[in-house]
């Protein structure tokens, strides 16, 4: 399991629409998952800048521990 993910996620193997294989961390608690499909435009408008900042903060902390 990657450092950024925790027990709330499960790494699963996927078959992509182009036939290739991939992996994704899947939220395991269906009761807490959104009933709506993920919308990239809405995510960009409402969450992207915060998400990017969280990723940068995590990366800095990760690199500081090395």
MOPAC internal coordinates of N, CA, C and O (Angstrom, degrees):
PM7 1SCF
backbone

  N    0.0000 0     0.00 0     0.00 0    0    0    0
  C    1.4608 1     0.00 0     0.00 0    1    0    0
  C    1.5290 1   107.99 1     0.00 0    2    1    0
  O    1.2310 1   120.23 1   -44.24 1    3    2    1
  N    1.3016 1   117.16 1   135.76 1    3    2    1
  C    1.4584 1   121.53 1   178.93 1    5    3    2
  C    1.5192 1   110.30 1   -68.81 1    6    5    3
  O    1.2310 1   121.05 1   -25.01 1    7    6    5
  N    1.3020 1   115.60 1   154.99 1    7    6    5
  C    1.4527 1   121.32 1  -178.48 1    9    7    6
  C    1.5188 1   112.20 1   -60.98 1   10    9    7
  O    1.2310 1   119.79 1   144.51 1   11   10    9
  N    1.3129 1   118.01 1   -35.49 1   11   10    9
  C    1.4576 1   121.39 1  -175.57 1   13   11   10
  C    1.5271 1   111.98 1   -71.18 1   14   13   11
  O    1.2310 1   120.28 1   150.38 1   15   14   13
  N    1.3155 1   117.07 1   -29.62 1   15   14   13
  C    1.4589 1   121.08 1  -178.52 1   17   15   14
  C    1.5270 1   109.11 1   -89.22 1   18   17   15
  O    1.2310 1   120.48 1   -20.86 1   19   18   17
  N    1.3243 1   116.68 1   159.14 1   19   18   17
  C    1.4520 1   120.37 1   176.49 1   21   19   18
  C    1.5214 1   109.49 1  -131.27 1   22   21   19
  O    1.2310 1   119.90 1    15.41 1   23   22   21
  N    1.3283 1   117.80 1  -164.59 1   23   22   21
  C    1.4598 1   121.35 1  -175.85 1   25   23   22
  C    1.5244 1   113.90 1   -67.30 1   26   25   23
  O    1.2310 1   119.92 1   170.20 1   27   26   25
  N    1.3178 1   117.76 1    -9.80 1   27   26   25
  C    1.4626 1   120.52 1   178.17 1   29   27   26
  C    1.5277 1   111.75 1   -75.54 1   30   29   27
  O    1.2310 1   120.30 1   170.05 1   31   30   29
  N    1.3351 1   117.03 1    -9.95 1   31   30   29
  C    1.4618 1   122.41 1  -178.74 1   33   31   30
  C    1.5144 1   110.39 1  -118.72 1   34   33   31
  O    1.2310 1   121.32 1   -27.99 1   35   34   33
  N    1.3138 1   115.08 1   152.01 1   35   34   33
  C    1.4656 1   121.34 1   175.24 1   37   35   34
  C    1.5257 1   107.62 1  -128.52 1   38   37   35
  O    1.2310 1   120.39 1   -49.93 1   39   38   37
  N    1.3231 1   116.87 1   130.07 1   39   38   37
  C    1.4617 1   120.86 1   178.05 1   41   39   38
  C    1.5254 1   109.01 1   -77.47 1   42   41   39
  O    1.2310 1   120.66 1   -57.50 1   43   42   41
  N    1.3200 1   116.34 1   122.50 1   43   42   41
  C    1.4674 1   121.05 1  -179.43 1   45   43   42
  C    1.5221 1   110.38 1  -125.50 1   46   45   43
  O    1.2310 1   120.96 1   -32.78 1   47   46   45
  N    1.3147 1   115.77 1   147.22 1   47   46   45
  C    1.4560 1   122.26 1   175.19 1   49   47   46
  C    1.5206 1   108.17 1   -86.17 1   50   49   47
  O    1.2310 1   120.53 1   -41.86 1   51   50   49
  N    1.3239 1   116.60 1   138.14 1   51   50   49
  C    1.4596 1   122.04 1  -177.42 1   53   51   50
  C    1.5192 1   110.40 1  -125.65 1   54   53   51
  O    1.2310 1   120.62 1   -26.49 1   55   54   53
  N    1.3147 1   116.43 1   153.51 1   55   54   53
  C    1.4549 1   121.39 1   167.82 1   57   55   54
  C    1.5200 1   106.25 1  -103.75 1   58   57   55
  O    1.2310 1   120.64 1   -59.98 1   59   58   57
  N    1.3134 1   116.38 1   120.02 1   59   58   57
  C    1.4615 1   122.01 1  -176.80 1   61   59   58
  C    1.5242 1   110.91 1   -79.20 1   62   61   59
  O    1.2310 1   120.58 1   -14.90 1   63   62   61
  N    1.3040 1   116.50 1   165.10 1   63   62   61
  C    1.4636 1   120.76 1  -176.97 1   65   63   62
  C    1.5236 1   112.50 1   -62.83 1   66   65   63
  O    1.2310 1   119.98 1   156.49 1   67   66   65
  N    1.3425 1   117.64 1   -23.51 1   67   66   65
  C    1.4668 1   120.08 1   178.35 1   69   67   66
  C    1.5264 1   112.18 1   -88.81 1   70   69   67
  O    1.2310 1   120.39 1  -174.67 1   71   70   69
  N    1.3450 1   116.87 1     5.33 1   71   70   69
  C    1.4590 1   121.18 1   178.34 1   73   71   70
  C    1.5131 1   114.47 1    92.14 1   74   73   71
  O    1.2310 1   119.77 1   166.32 1   75   74   73
  N    1.3342 1   118.05 1   -13.68 1   75   74   73
  C    1.4637 1   121.09 1   177.27 1   77   75   74
  C    1.5222 1   110.16 1   -73.70 1   78   77   75
  O    1.2310 1   121.16 1   -16.64 1   79   78   77
  N    1.3183 1   115.38 1   163.36 1   79   78   77
  C    1.4594 1   120.73 1   176.81 1   81   79   78
  C    1.5203 1   109.81 1   -98.40 1   82   81   79
  O    1.2310 1   120.97 1   -27.02 1   83   82   81
  N    1.3051 1   115.74 1   152.98 1   83   82   81
  C    1.4582 1   121.73 1   177.65 1   85   83   82
  C    1.5147 1   109.39 1  -151.51 1   86   85   83
  O    1.2310 1   121.45 1    -4.20 1   87   86   85
  N    1.3122 1   114.83 1   175.80 1   87   86   85
  C    1.4593 1   121.59 1   177.72 1   89   87   86
  C    1.5124 1   108.53 1  -128.82 1   90   89   87
  O    1.2310 1   120.91 1   -30.12 1   91   90   89
  N    1.3266 1   115.87 1   149.88 1   91   90   89
  C    1.4644 1   120.62 1   177.00 1   93   91   90
  C    1.5200 1   108.69 1  -150.22 1   94   93   91
  O    1.2310 1   121.37 1   -34.03 1   95   94   93
  N    1.3263 1   114.99 1   145.97 1   95   94   93
  C    1.4550 1   120.32 1   172.05 1   97   95   94
  C    1.5261 1   107.13 1   -84.82 1   98   97   95
  O    1.2310 1   120.77 1   -55.48 1   99   98   97
  N    1.3179 1   116.13 1   124.52 1   99   98   97
  C    1.4567 1   122.98 1  -176.13 1  101   99   98
  C    1.5193 1   108.81 1  -109.98 1  102  101   99
  O    1.2310 1   120.51 1   -48.04 1  103  102  101
  N    1.3208 1   116.63 1   131.96 1  103  102  101
  C    1.4579 1   122.24 1   176.68 1  105  103  102
  C    1.5198 1   107.50 1   -65.92 1  106  105  103
  O    1.2310 1   119.72 1   -52.95 1  107  106  105
  N    1.3303 1   118.14 1   127.05 1  107  106  105
  C    1.4599 1   120.95 1  -171.68 1  109  107  106
  C    1.5242 1   114.42 1   -90.74 1  110  109  107
  O    1.2310 1   119.48 1   164.82 1  111  110  109
  N    1.3213 1   118.61 1   -15.18 1  111  110  109
  C    1.4638 1   120.15 1  -177.93 1  113  111  110
  C    1.5318 1   109.05 1   -98.88 1  114  113  111
  O    1.2310 1   121.00 1   -84.03 1  115  114  113
  N    1.3271 1   115.70 1    95.97 1  115  114  113
  C    1.4681 1   120.59 1  -176.92 1  117  115  114
  C    1.5289 1   112.07 1   -61.57 1  118  117  115
  O    1.2310 1   119.81 1   153.32 1  119  118  117
  N    1.3290 1   117.96 1   -26.68 1  119  118  117
  C    1.4639 1   120.43 1   179.41 1  121  119  118
  C    1.5250 1   112.23 1   -66.93 1  122  121  119
  O    1.2310 1   120.21 1   155.30 1  123  122  121
  N    1.3202 1   117.20 1   -24.70 1  123  122  121
  C    1.4635 1   121.32 1  -179.32 1  125  123  122
  C    1.5247 1   112.80 1   -98.98 1  126  125  123
  O    1.2310 1   120.02 1   174.00 1  127  126  125
  N    1.3082 1   117.57 1    -6.00 1  127  126  125
  C    1.4640 1   121.19 1  -179.18 1  129  127  126
  C    1.5266 1   110.21 1   -78.10 1  130  129  127
  O    1.2310 1   121.19 1   -30.03 1  131  130  129
  N    1.3125 1   115.34 1   149.97 1  131  130  129
  C    1.4633 1   120.44 1   178.24 1  133  131  130
  C    1.5214 1   109.73 1   -71.81 1  134  133  131
  O    1.2310 1   120.01 1   -40.96 1  135  134  133
  N    1.3202 1   117.59 1   139.04 1  135  134  133
  C    1.4633 1   119.74 1   177.78 1  137  135  134
  C    1.5358 1   111.92 1   -76.34 1  138  137  135
  O    1.2310 1   120.30 1   168.84 1  139  138  137
  N    1.3286 1   117.04 1   -11.16 1  139  138  137
  C    1.4587 1   121.26 1  -178.25 1  141  139  138
  C    1.5276 1   110.70 1   -88.55 1  142  141  139
  O    1.2310 1   120.69 1   -30.96 1  143  142  141
  N    1.3202 1   116.29 1   149.04 1  143  142  141
  C    1.4522 1   120.64 1   172.67 1  145  143  142
  C    1.5270 1   109.20 1   -66.60 1  146  145  143
  O    1.2310 1   120.87 1   -30.05 1  147  146  145
  N    1.3151 1   115.94 1   149.95 1  147  146  145
  C    1.4587 1   120.86 1   178.63 1  149  147  146
  C    1.5150 1   109.03 1   -68.47 1  150  149  147
  O    1.2310 1   120.62 1   -47.29 1  151  150  149
  N    1.3122 1   116.41 1   132.71 1  151  150  149
  C    1.4590 1   122.86 1  -178.25 1  153  151  150
  C    1.5253 1   108.13 1  -118.59 1  154  153  151
  O    1.2310 1   119.71 1   -69.75 1  155  154  153
  N    1.3437 1   118.16 1   110.25 1  155  154  153
  C    1.4636 1   120.00 1  -176.34 1  157  155  154
  C    1.5322 1   113.39 1   -59.98 1  158  157  155
  O    1.2310 1   119.95 1   142.03 1  159  158  157
  N    1.3136 1   117.69 1   -37.97 1  159  158  157
  C    1.4734 1   119.84 1  -179.71 1  161  159  158
  C    1.5241 1   110.87 1   -66.13 1  162  161  159
  O    1.2310 1   120.39 1   138.28 1  163  162  161
  N    1.3225 1   116.87 1   -41.72 1  163  162  161
  C    1.4684 1   120.34 1   178.45 1  165  163  162
  C    1.5341 1   110.33 1   -66.87 1  166  165  163
  O    1.2310 1   120.59 1   138.45 1  167  166  165
  N    1.3396 1   116.47 1   -41.55 1  167  166  165
  C    1.4500 1   119.92 1   177.64 1  169  167  166
  C    1.5311 1   110.68 1   -59.78 1  170  169  167
  O    1.2310 1   120.60 1   134.10 1  171  170  169
  N    1.3278 1   116.45 1   -45.90 1  171  170  169
  C    1.4621 1   120.46 1   179.47 1  173  171  170
  C    1.5311 1   110.82 1   -59.25 1  174  173  171
  O    1.2310 1   120.60 1   133.53 1  175  174  173
  N    1.3095 1   116.46 1   -46.47 1  175  174  173
  C    1.4673 1   120.76 1  -176.47 1  177  175  174
  C    1.5270 1   112.90 1   -69.52 1  178  177  175
  O    1.2310 1   120.18 1   142.78 1  179  178  177
  N    1.3265 1   117.26 1   -37.22 1  179  178  177
  C    1.4587 1   120.22 1  -171.71 1  181  179  178
  C    1.5277 1   115.01 1  -102.86 1  182  181  179
  O    1.2310 1   119.93 1   155.45 1  183  182  181
  N    1.3404 1   117.74 1   -24.55 1  183  182  181
  C    1.4621 1   118.24 1  -169.09 1  185  183  182
  C    1.5311 1   116.01 1  -133.31 1  186  185  183
  O    1.2310 1   119.27 1   162.04 1  187  186  185
  N    1.3102 1   119.00 1   -17.96 1  187  186  185
  C    1.4602 1   120.52 1  -169.78 1  189  187  186
  C    1.5262 1   113.69 1   -58.83 1  190  189  187
  O    1.2310 1   119.70 1   132.85 1  191  190  189
  N    1.3095 1   118.18 1   -47.15 1  191  190  189
  C    1.4675 1   119.17 1  -176.72 1  193  191  190
  C    1.5296 1   111.16 1   -62.51 1  194  193  191
  O    1.2310 1   119.71 1   139.76 1  195  194  193
  N    1.3193 1   118.16 1   -40.24 1  195  194  193
  C    1.4652 1   121.53 1   177.74 1  197  195  194
  C    1.5235 1   110.15 1   -67.02 1  198  197  195
  O    1.2310 1   120.17 1   137.82 1  199  198  197
  N    1.3153 1   117.27 1   -42.18 1  199  198  197
  C    1.4579 1   121.48 1   179.05 1  201  199  198
  C    1.5319 1   111.09 1   -61.03 1  202  201  199
  O    1.2310 1   120.39 1   133.58 1  203  202  201
  N    1.3213 1   116.86 1   -46.42 1  203  202  201
  C    1.4652 1   120.81 1   179.29 1  205  203  202
  C    1.5272 1   110.24 1   -61.01 1  206  205  203
  O    1.2310 1   119.99 1   137.17 1  207  206  205
  N    1.3175 1   117.63 1   -42.83 1  207  206  205
  C    1.4627 1   120.45 1   178.75 1  209  207  206
  C    1.5218 1   111.14 1   -62.27 1  210  209  207
  O    1.2310 1   120.08 1   137.88 1  211  210  209
  N    1.3325 1   117.45 1   -42.12 1  211  210  209
  C    1.4675 1   120.71 1   177.61 1  213  211  210
  C    1.5252 1   111.20 1   -62.00 1  214  213  211
  O    1.2310 1   120.24 1   139.78 1  215  214  213
  N    1.3218 1   117.14 1   -40.22 1  215  214  213
  C    1.4647 1   120.99 1   177.64 1  217  215  214
  C    1.5243 1   110.85 1   -64.14 1  218  217  215
  O    1.2310 1   120.41 1   136.61 1  219  218  217
  N    1.3219 1   116.83 1   -43.39 1  219  218  217
  C    1.4685 1   120.41 1   178.07 1  221  219  218
  C    1.5290 1   111.19 1   -62.90 1  222  221  219
  O    1.2310 1   120.28 1   136.53 1  223  222  221
  N    1.3210 1   117.08 1   -43.47 1  223  222  221
  C    1.4688 1   121.05 1   178.40 1  225  223  222
  C    1.5254 1   110.58 1   -61.48 1  226  225  223
  O    1.2310 1   120.68 1   135.88 1  227  226  225
  N    1.3355 1   116.30 1   -44.12 1  227  226  225
  C    1.4615 1   119.93 1   178.43 1  229  227  226
  C    1.5196 1   111.11 1   -61.91 1  230  229  227
  O    1.2310 1   120.60 1   135.85 1  231  230  229
  N    1.3315 1   116.46 1   -44.15 1  231  230  229
  C    1.4749 1   120.78 1  -178.92 1  233  231  230
  C    1.5240 1   110.62 1   -62.44 1  234  233  231
  O    1.2310 1   119.88 1   137.54 1  235  234  233
  N    1.3156 1   117.84 1   -42.46 1  235  234  233
  C    1.4673 1   120.61 1   178.47 1  237  235  234
  C    1.5295 1   110.68 1   -61.93 1  238  237  235
  O    1.2310 1   120.29 1   135.76 1  239  238  237
  N    1.3173 1   117.05 1   -44.24 1  239  238  237
  C    1.4476 1   121.32 1   178.42 1  241  239  238
  C    1.5283 1   110.52 1   -63.46 1  242  241  239
  O    1.2310 1   120.28 1   136.04 1  243  242  241
  N    1.3054 1   117.07 1   -43.96 1  243  242  241
  C    1.4616 1   122.32 1   178.25 1  245  243  242
  C    1.5295 1   111.34 1   -58.98 1  246  245  243
  O    1.2310 1   120.93 1   132.42 1  247  246  245
  N    1.3269 1   115.83 1   -47.58 1  247  246  245
  C    1.4685 1   119.91 1  -178.52 1  249  247  246
  C    1.5296 1   110.92 1   -67.57 1  250  249  247
  O    1.2310 1   119.76 1   146.93 1  251  250  249
  N    1.3091 1   118.06 1   -33.07 1  251  250  249
  C    1.4632 1   121.13 1   179.10 1  253  251  250
  C    1.5273 1   111.36 1   -67.21 1  254  253  251
  O    1.2310 1   120.11 1   152.66 1  255  254  253
  N    1.3031 1   117.39 1   -27.34 1  255  254  253
  C    1.4674 1   121.62 1  -179.09 1  257  255  254
  C    1.5168 1   113.02 1   -82.28 1  258  257  255
  O    1.2310 1   119.79 1   167.53 1  259  258  257
  N    1.3108 1   118.00 1   -12.47 1  259  258  257
  C    1.4707 1   121.62 1  -176.27 1  261  259  258
  C    1.4876 1   111.97 1   -77.20 1  262  261  259
  O    1.2310 1   120.10 1   180.00 1  263  262  261

